[in-house]
Amino acid sequence: MTTSVDDRSLVNWPSYTQARSELGANFVRILGYFREDGLKSVDAIEAAMRARSAAGLVVPAHTLKGESRQFGADPLADLAETIEVAARDCVERHDAPDFILEQVVQLRPLFEKTLTLLEREANPLVMRKPGGGFGRRLAI
């Protein structure tokens, strides 16, 4: 998969770098938890949508929102927040969440694209700076 300019905008890279710095050696492990928890949240959101359960959407959308923000995955967090807020409104009004089906359908592909970028960037074999690397002088 080639990373396009649009794909790169799926992550707030300064936030990602800050999280990586703050988490240090635990970063890759915690990113793995994000993969696991994120998949569980997406599965739960899709299941709740199939069941037309607004209440069932709230917690997994809230969880996905928070975990996504931690890694700078702002578009994913924003979509999860949209689902969460709409679901909370539906719970208050005792309505089915049918009108947010389009957002729920967008969630899994966005999660997968975002996770691919995060994991690719976390890979220690990825060269971070163009022109750098063993045997090359860094341009300063």
Phi and psi restraints in degrees (value plus and minus 20) as a CYANA .aco file:
   2 THR   PHI    -108.8   -68.8
   2 THR   PSI     119.5   159.5
   3 THR   PHI    -108.8   -68.8
   3 THR   PSI     101.5   141.5
   4 SER   PHI    -112.1   -72.1
   4 SER   PSI     148.9   188.9
   5 VAL   PHI     -79.1   -39.1
   5 VAL   PSI     -61.4   -21.4
   6 ASP   PHI     -83.8   -43.8
   6 ASP   PSI     -59.8   -19.8
   7 ASP   PHI     -81.5   -41.5
   7 ASP   PSI     -60.2   -20.2
   8 ARG   PHI     -81.5   -41.5
   8 ARG   PSI     -46.1    -6.1
   9 SER   PHI     -96.8   -56.8
   9 SER   PSI     -22.7    17.3
  10 LEU   PHI     -94.2   -54.2
  10 LEU   PSI     -31.7     8.3
  11 VAL   PHI    -148.8  -108.8
  11 VAL   PSI     114.4   154.4
  12 ASN   PHI    -102.1   -62.1
  12 ASN   PSI      77.3   117.3
  13 TRP   PHI     -84.2   -44.2
  13 TRP   PSI     -55.6   -15.6
  14 PRO   PHI     -81.8   -41.8
  14 PRO   PSI     -58.8   -18.8
  15 SER   PHI     -86.4   -46.4
  15 SER   PSI     -61.1   -21.1
  16 TYR   PHI     -80.0   -40.0
  16 TYR   PSI     -67.4   -27.4
  17 THR   PHI     -82.4   -42.4
  17 THR   PSI     -60.3   -20.3
  18 GLN   PHI     -83.4   -43.4
  18 GLN   PSI     -65.3   -25.3
  19 ALA   PHI     -82.1   -42.1
  19 ALA   PSI     -62.3   -22.3
  20 ARG   PHI     -81.8   -41.8
  20 ARG   PSI     -62.1   -22.1
  21 SER   PHI     -86.4   -46.4
  21 SER   PSI     -65.7   -25.7
  22 GLU   PHI     -87.7   -47.7
  22 GLU   PSI     -56.4   -16.4
  23 LEU   PHI    -105.0   -65.0
  23 LEU   PSI     -38.7     1.3
  24 GLY   PHI      32.2    72.2
  24 GLY   PSI    -148.3  -108.3
  25 ALA   PHI     -85.0   -45.0
  25 ALA   PSI     -38.3     1.7
  26 ASN   PHI    -103.9   -63.9
  26 ASN   PSI     -27.1    12.9
  27 PHE   PHI     -75.9   -35.9
  27 PHE   PSI     -71.8   -31.8
  28 VAL   PHI     -84.1   -44.1
  28 VAL   PSI     -60.1   -20.1
  29 ARG   PHI     -82.3   -42.3
  29 ARG   PSI     -64.8   -24.8
  30 ILE   PHI     -89.0   -49.0
  30 ILE   PSI     -54.2   -14.2
  31 LEU   PHI     -83.2   -43.2
  31 LEU   PSI     -55.8   -15.8
  32 GLY   PHI     -83.2   -43.2
  32 GLY   PSI     -59.1   -19.1
  33 TYR   PHI     -83.9   -43.9
  33 TYR   PSI     -58.5   -18.5
  34 PHE   PHI     -81.0   -41.0
  34 PHE   PSI     -61.8   -21.8
  35 ARG   PHI     -78.0   -38.0
  35 ARG   PSI     -72.3   -32.3
  36 GLU   PHI     -83.6   -43.6
  36 GLU   PSI     -71.3   -31.3
  37 ASP   PHI     -86.1   -46.1
  37 ASP   PSI     -58.3   -18.3
  38 GLY   PHI     -83.0   -43.0
  38 GLY   PSI     -63.8   -23.8
  39 LEU   PHI     -82.8   -42.8
  39 LEU   PSI     -60.7   -20.7
  40 LYS   PHI     -83.0   -43.0
  40 LYS   PSI     -61.2   -21.2
  41 SER   PHI     -85.1   -45.1
  41 SER   PSI     -65.1   -25.1
  42 VAL   PHI     -82.4   -42.4
  42 VAL   PSI     -64.4   -24.4
  43 ASP   PHI     -79.0   -39.0
  43 ASP   PSI     -64.4   -24.4
  44 ALA   PHI     -85.8   -45.8
  44 ALA   PSI     -59.2   -19.2
  45 ILE   PHI     -84.1   -44.1
  45 ILE   PSI     -65.0   -25.0
  46 GLU   PHI     -84.2   -44.2
  46 GLU   PSI     -60.2   -20.2
  47 ALA   PHI     -84.7   -44.7
  47 ALA   PSI     -63.0   -23.0
  48 ALA   PHI     -84.2   -44.2
  48 ALA   PSI     -57.2   -17.2
  49 MET   PHI     -86.6   -46.6
  49 MET   PSI     -62.4   -22.4
  50 ARG   PHI     -81.3   -41.3
  50 ARG   PSI     -55.9   -15.9
  51 ALA   PHI    -102.7   -62.7
  51 ALA   PSI     -23.4    16.6
  52 ARG   PHI      37.0    77.0
  52 ARG   PSI      19.3    59.3
  53 SER   PHI    -124.5   -84.5
  53 SER   PSI      81.7   121.7
  54 ALA   PHI     -82.0   -42.0
  54 ALA   PSI     -62.2   -22.2
  55 ALA   PHI     -81.2   -41.2
  55 ALA   PSI     -55.3   -15.3
  56 GLY   PHI     -91.5   -51.5
  56 GLY   PSI     -34.7     5.3
  57 LEU   PHI    -104.6   -64.6
  57 LEU   PSI     -48.4    -8.4
  58 VAL   PHI     -81.4   -41.4
  58 VAL   PSI     -77.5   -37.5
  59 VAL   PHI     -85.5   -45.5
  59 VAL   PSI     -68.2   -28.2
  60 PRO   PHI     -85.8   -45.8
  60 PRO   PSI     -53.2   -13.2
  61 ALA   PHI     -87.7   -47.7
  61 ALA   PSI     -61.0   -21.0
  62 HIS   PHI     -83.1   -43.1
  62 HIS   PSI     -63.9   -23.9
  63 THR   PHI     -82.6   -42.6
  63 THR   PSI     -67.7   -27.7
  64 LEU   PHI     -82.7   -42.7
  64 LEU   PSI     -58.3   -18.3
  65 LYS   PHI     -78.8   -38.8
  65 LYS   PSI     -72.1   -32.1
  66 GLY   PHI     -84.2   -44.2
  66 GLY   PSI     -64.9   -24.9
  67 GLU   PHI     -87.0   -47.0
  67 GLU   PSI     -55.4   -15.4
  68 SER   PHI     -86.1   -46.1
  68 SER   PSI     -63.0   -23.0
  69 ARG   PHI     -80.9   -40.9
  69 ARG   PSI     -56.5   -16.5
  70 GLN   PHI     -76.3   -36.3
  70 GLN   PSI     -54.3   -14.3
  71 PHE   PHI    -120.0   -80.0
  71 PHE   PSI     -14.4    25.6
  72 GLY   PHI      60.5   100.5
  72 GLY   PSI      -4.2    35.8
  73 ALA   PHI    -105.0   -65.0
  73 ALA   PSI      46.0    86.0
  74 ASP   PHI     -83.3   -43.3
  74 ASP   PSI     -65.0   -25.0
  75 PRO   PHI     -80.5   -40.5
  75 PRO   PSI     -58.1   -18.1
  76 LEU   PHI     -86.1   -46.1
  76 LEU   PSI     -64.1   -24.1
  77 ALA   PHI     -82.1   -42.1
  77 ALA   PSI     -60.8   -20.8
  78 ASP   PHI     -83.3   -43.3
  78 ASP   PSI     -61.4   -21.4
  79 LEU   PHI     -86.5   -46.5
  79 LEU   PSI     -63.1   -23.1
  80 ALA   PHI     -81.9   -41.9
  80 ALA   PSI     -58.9   -18.9
  81 GLU   PHI     -85.6   -45.6
  81 GLU   PSI     -60.3   -20.3
  82 THR   PHI     -78.3   -38.3
  82 THR   PSI     -64.4   -24.4
  83 ILE   PHI     -85.8   -45.8
  83 ILE   PSI     -64.0   -24.0
  84 GLU   PHI     -81.0   -41.0
  84 GLU   PSI     -69.0   -29.0
  85 VAL   PHI     -83.9   -43.9
  85 VAL   PSI     -63.8   -23.8
  86 ALA   PHI     -83.2   -43.2
  86 ALA   PSI     -60.7   -20.7
  87 ALA   PHI     -85.0   -45.0
  87 ALA   PSI     -61.5   -21.5
  88 ARG   PHI     -81.6   -41.6
  88 ARG   PSI     -60.8   -20.8
  89 ASP   PHI     -82.4   -42.4
  89 ASP   PSI     -61.2   -21.2
  90 CYS   PHI     -83.8   -43.8
  90 CYS   PSI     -60.0   -20.0
  91 VAL   PHI     -81.1   -41.1
  91 VAL   PSI     -65.0   -25.0
  92 GLU   PHI     -83.6   -43.6
  92 GLU   PSI     -56.2   -16.2
  93 ARG   PHI    -111.3   -71.3
  93 ARG   PSI     -23.8    16.2
  94 HIS   PHI      39.4    79.4
  94 HIS   PSI      21.6    61.6
  95 ASP   PHI    -129.0   -89.0
  95 ASP   PSI     137.4   177.4
  96 ALA   PHI     -98.8   -58.8
  96 ALA   PSI     130.6   170.6
  97 PRO   PHI    -107.3   -67.3
  97 PRO   PSI       8.4    48.4
  98 ASP   PHI     -74.8   -34.8
  98 ASP   PSI     -53.4   -13.4
  99 PHE   PHI     -91.9   -51.9
  99 PHE   PSI     -29.8    10.2
 100 ILE   PHI    -124.6   -84.6
 100 ILE   PSI      -4.8    35.2
 101 LEU   PHI     -75.8   -35.8
 101 LEU   PSI     -62.6   -22.6
 102 GLU   PHI     -79.7   -39.7
 102 GLU   PSI     -61.7   -21.7
 103 GLN   PHI     -87.2   -47.2
 103 GLN   PSI     -60.0   -20.0
 104 VAL   PHI     -84.2   -44.2
 104 VAL   PSI     -58.8   -18.8
 105 VAL   PHI     -85.4   -45.4
 105 VAL   PSI     -53.4   -13.4
 106 GLN   PHI     -94.7   -54.7
 106 GLN   PSI     -38.0     2.0
 107 LEU   PHI     -85.2   -45.2
 107 LEU   PSI     -71.6   -31.6
 108 ARG   PHI     -81.6   -41.6
 108 ARG   PSI     -69.2   -29.2
 109 PRO   PHI     -80.8   -40.8
 109 PRO   PSI     -58.0   -18.0
 110 LEU   PHI     -86.9   -46.9
 110 LEU   PSI     -62.0   -22.0
 111 PHE   PHI     -79.6   -39.6
 111 PHE   PSI     -66.8   -26.8
 112 GLU   PHI     -85.0   -45.0
 112 GLU   PSI     -63.4   -23.4
 113 LYS   PHI     -84.1   -44.1
 113 LYS   PSI     -63.0   -23.0
 114 THR   PHI     -85.5   -45.5
 114 THR   PSI     -64.9   -24.9
 115 LEU   PHI     -81.9   -41.9
 115 LEU   PSI     -59.3   -19.3
 116 THR   PHI     -79.3   -39.3
 116 THR   PSI     -64.0   -24.0
 117 LEU   PHI     -84.5   -44.5
 117 LEU   PSI     -65.9   -25.9
 118 LEU   PHI     -81.3   -41.3
 118 LEU   PSI     -65.6   -25.6
 119 GLU   PHI     -89.3   -49.3
 119 GLU   PSI     -57.5   -17.5
 120 ARG   PHI     -82.9   -42.9
 120 ARG   PSI     -62.9   -22.9
 121 GLU   PHI     -88.4   -48.4
 121 GLU   PSI     -51.6   -11.6
 122 ALA   PHI     -97.9   -57.9
 122 ALA   PSI     -35.9     4.1
 123 ASN   PHI     -84.2   -44.2
 123 ASN   PSI     103.1   143.1
 124 PRO   PHI     -86.8   -46.8
 124 PRO   PSI     -33.3     6.7
 125 LEU   PHI    -107.0   -67.0
 125 LEU   PSI     -26.9    13.1
 126 VAL   PHI     -97.9   -57.9
 126 VAL   PSI     109.2   149.2
 127 MET   PHI     -94.7   -54.7
 127 MET   PSI     105.5   145.5
 128 ARG   PHI    -105.8   -65.8
 128 ARG   PSI     -54.6   -14.6
 129 LYS   PHI    -139.4   -99.4
 129 LYS   PSI     104.6   144.6
 130 PRO   PHI     -80.1   -40.1
 130 PRO   PSI     118.0   158.0
 131 GLY   PHI      69.0   109.0
 131 GLY   PSI     -32.8     7.2
 132 GLY   PHI    -114.2   -74.2
 132 GLY   PSI     157.4   197.4
 133 GLY   PHI     107.2   147.2
 133 GLY   PSI     153.5   193.5
 134 PHE   PHI     -79.9   -39.9
 134 PHE   PSI     109.5   149.5
 135 GLY   PHI      61.7   101.7
 135 GLY   PSI     -17.3    22.7
 136 ARG   PHI    -138.4   -98.4
 136 ARG   PSI     120.4   160.4
 137 ARG   PHI    -102.9   -62.9
 137 ARG   PSI     111.6   151.6
 138 LEU   PHI     -95.2   -55.2
 138 LEU   PSI     116.0   156.0
 139 ALA   PHI     -96.2   -56.2
 139 ALA   PSI     107.5   147.5
